[in-house]
Amino acid sequence: MNANKDSDVLTPKQVIKDQYVLEFLGINKYEKLYENDLEEKLLTHLQEFLLELRRGFSLCRSSKTILHLQMYVNYYTRKLMNEDDNLPIGIVLCTDKSDAVVKYTLPDDNKQIFASKYMLYIPAKDEFKEELLKERDCIESYK
């Protein structure tokens, strides 16, 4: 079954979350954190998991620009994919996602690179409510 032809299968855009909570990393919300520190903490948890998934999953180990990620996804599509594989995707994790930056950084026909916001902890009730209201406003602005 090819997922690209099956109308019951969700697309990557429908599946990829726009916000990830990285509380499992055990980072104090007041801790000063650099991108390299976050990357190392993620790698510690993800590398073994990705090995279990086997072929078709990868994690870029160094700070990559969106252009590098797009180049890797394109290379995988053209050189490494099997005929029945789904298209590869890339996810860029951001502390704050700007739709304008994403729009003007990626090509108009992009369907394989996604930007998602991350949080280091589950927010308190008031913060969570504020996040939900922002998301609702964002969704309604696209209607």
N, C-alpha and C positions, 0 to 999 in steps of 0.2 A: 504494500500500500504506500503510495507516495503522498506525503502530507500536503504537498503543494496543490494536489488535485482533489483532495478530499475536503468538501465544504464543511464537514463537521469538526475539522481540526482547527484549533485556534492558531492565529498567526503569532510570530514572536512579539509583535507590538502589543497584542492583546494579553500576552502572558507575562512579559517583563514588568516587574513592579517599578513604580516611579519613586519609591522610597523604600530603603532597606534599613532595618534596625540591627546594628552590629553589637548589641549588648553582650553577646556570647564571647566577645573578645576580652571582656573584663576591664575595660578602660574606664577610669574615673572621669566623670563628665567635666571635672575642673582641671584635669591633667592637660598640660600643654603638649600637643601632639603634632608632630611633623608628618608629612605625607609618607616619608620613608618608614617611619615607625608604624603607621597604620598598615602599610604594604607588608611589612615583615610579620605583623600580627595576623593579617589575613592569610599570608602564605603558610604560616605555621598550621593553621586550621584547614586550609583548602587543598594543599598539595597532595596529601594522602587520599583525600576524597576524590580528587580528579583522577588519580591513578586507578582508583577502583572503577571509574566510569569508562576507562579504556579509550579507544580510538575516537577522535572527533571532539575532544575537549582539551582546552589549553588555557593557561593563565600566563599573561605576559609578566615576567619577573621584574622588570624595571619600569621606571616612570616613562610611559609612552605618550606621545601626543595622539590626538584623534587620527591624524594623518597616518601615523605608524600602524595604529590599530586597523584602520581601513585597508592599508596595504596588506597586512597579514590576512585579513578576511578575504580580500580579493585573491591573494596567492593561494590560499587554501581552496577557494572556490574553483580556481582554474587548474590547479596542479594536483591536489590531494583528494578531492571529493570522489566518492564512488557514485555511480549513476543513480542509485536509489537513496542517497543521502539527502537530508534537508539542507537548505542553505545555511552556512555558518553565520553566527551573529557575534557581535562584540558589545560589551557593556562597559561604559565609562562611569565610575562612581564619583560623584561630586558632593562637596559639602553643601553647596547651594546651586541648584540647576537653573540656569537662565535660558528660557526658551529661545530668546533672540540669539544668544551665542551659539546654541545648538543649530538653529535654523541657518545661520550664516557660515558656520564652520563646515557643515556637512552638505553634500550635493543634494539638489532638489529630489532626485530619484532614489535617495538612500532608503533602504529597507532592511539593512543589516547591522547598523551601528546605532546603539541606544545610549542615552544618558539617563542615569537615575540618581536621585538624591539619596544620601545615607545619613543616619543619625547614630550616635554612639550608644544611646540608651533609649528605653521606652520613656516618652515624656510623661510628666505629671498630668493629671486630669485636665487642668486649665490649658496647658501647652498643647495637649492632644486635641482638645476642642478647637483651639485656634488653628492647628494644622488641618483639621477636617474642614473648617470653614474656608480656609485658603484653597484647598483642593476642590471644594464645591464651587467656589467662585471661578476657579480656573476652568473647570469642566463646563460651567454655564457660559463662559466667555467664548467657548468653541462652538456653541450651538448657533 
